[in-house]
Amino acid sequence: MAADGGPARGPALTALVSAVRAALRAAADPERGRGMQTYLKSTQPCIGVRMPEVRRLTRTAATEHPPASVGAVERAAGELWRAATYREERYAATALTGLPVADGALDLLPLHTEMIVTGAWWDLVDGVSPRVRALLLAQPGAMTPVLRDWARSPDRWLRRSAVIAQVGAKDRTDTELLAEVIEVNAADPEFFVRKAIGWALRDLAKTDPAWVRRFLAEHELSPLSRRGSQAPRRRTSWRHRLSPPRRVVLCPPWWAEHERPGGHSLRTPVL
């Protein structure tokens, strides 16, 4: 018996999980998958389904086999995550936790935490970040102490998650909390944490640049974090203005709508 009183595994859950797996396999591109795995430096195989397509296929499967409760979402997503034989199943698990029935559900926090700790790489960890943000905005009283604890965790991925938890929150950002989670990690030598600090500040600068300027002026940050807090500069030389436009492609093409560590999109100029 599951925690919400439902069966630990029933026909509806089996149908949803099976539908997601079947849809992913049908969309597989082995050649792209090899490129994905190489780029991510992952020991877990990839079958080459682009991120937007993973989300679309997962939503379609959930429409055809809708989970009736938060508990059902937790069980389906947990099974996809824990039994994943290829990386896209884990992406699909994260996508399931974003279904409307589970929006802002604190009951999913243990699963989100598990995904961060066991995912232990930027693509999986950053995929959970929007769920953490949704929980914080929906239940700040419960989530604020959680993020304060994560910011001090020995696990680097929980620390990173605490820093980027409010990316995308815009004018709803709790700047006091953001300042705290950055301050306790400002001297952290870990690359992914330093990149996270720059990303979080750069994102907030879009809506509250004055706050970010004050914070940068008052705090000592690593050069990596400080550089990451700045918007990319555009070249304005006459040579650039007179140059023919460069064709820009997504590199690699399977990672559309996703970002590098620290929030830099995977866009590479091709001359």
Residue, then its C-alpha position, 0 to 999 in steps of 0.5 A: m500500500a502506498a503512502d496516499g492509500g493507493p496501491a504501490r503499483g497498479p494497472a494505471l501506473t504500469a500503463l503510464v510508465s510503459a507508455v512513456r518508455a515505448a514512446l521514447r524508444a519509438a523516437a530514438d535516434p541512436e546516432r544522436g544518442r551516442g553524441m549526447q552520451t559523449y557530450l554529457k560524459s555519462t556512463q548511462p546510455c542515451i537513445g537520442v531523444r531531444m529534450p522538448e520531445v521527451r517532454r511532449l511524449t511524456r505529456t501525451a502519455a500522461t494525458e492518455h494514462p492520467p495519474a489520479s493523485v500526487g502519490a501516483v505521480e510520485r510512484a510513476a516518476g520514481e519508477l522511471w527514475r530508479a529503473a532507468t536504463y537510458r538517460e531520457e527515462r530520467y528526463a521523463a521522470t522529471a517531466l512527470t513531476g511537473l504535471p498540474v496534478a503535482d504542482g506545488a506538492l510538498d509530498l514530492l520533495p523527497l523525490h526531488t531531493e533523491m533526483i538531485v543527489t542520485g542524478a549528480w550531474w548538471d543536466l539532471v540536477d538543473g532539470v529538477s530546479p523548476r520543481v524546487r522553485a515551484l515548491l518555494l513559491a507555493q510553500p515558502g514557509a516550508m521550503t526556505p529552511v530546506l534550501r538553507d540546509w541544502a546550501r550548507s550540505p556536504d553534497r555539491w549538487l544540493r548546494r548548487s540546487a539551493v543557489i539556482a532554486q529561484v532562477g526564473a522567479k523574477d520579481r517573486t525572488d526572495t532576495e534575503l534567501l538568495a543572498e544567504v545561500i550565495e554568501v555561505n557558498a561564495a568561497d566554495p571552490e567547486f566549479f558547479v557551485r561557482k557557476a550557479i552563483g553567477w547564473a542566479l545573479r545574472d538571472l535576477a539582474k534581468t528584473d532587479p539589476a540594482w540589487v545585483r549591483r549592490f550585492l556584487a559591490e558588497h561581496e567578494l566572489s570568485p572571478l568565475s561567479r563574477r563573470g557569470s553574473q554579467a550578461p554576455r557582451r555584444r561586439t559593436s566594432w565596425r568590423h562586426r557591424l559590417s560582417p555578414p551575419r553568422r549562422v548560429v546552430l544549436c550544438p549539439p542539436w539534441w539539447a534544444e531548450h536546455e542550458r550549460p552549467g551556469g545557465h549558458s545556452l548551448r549555442t555555437p557560432v558557425l562561420 
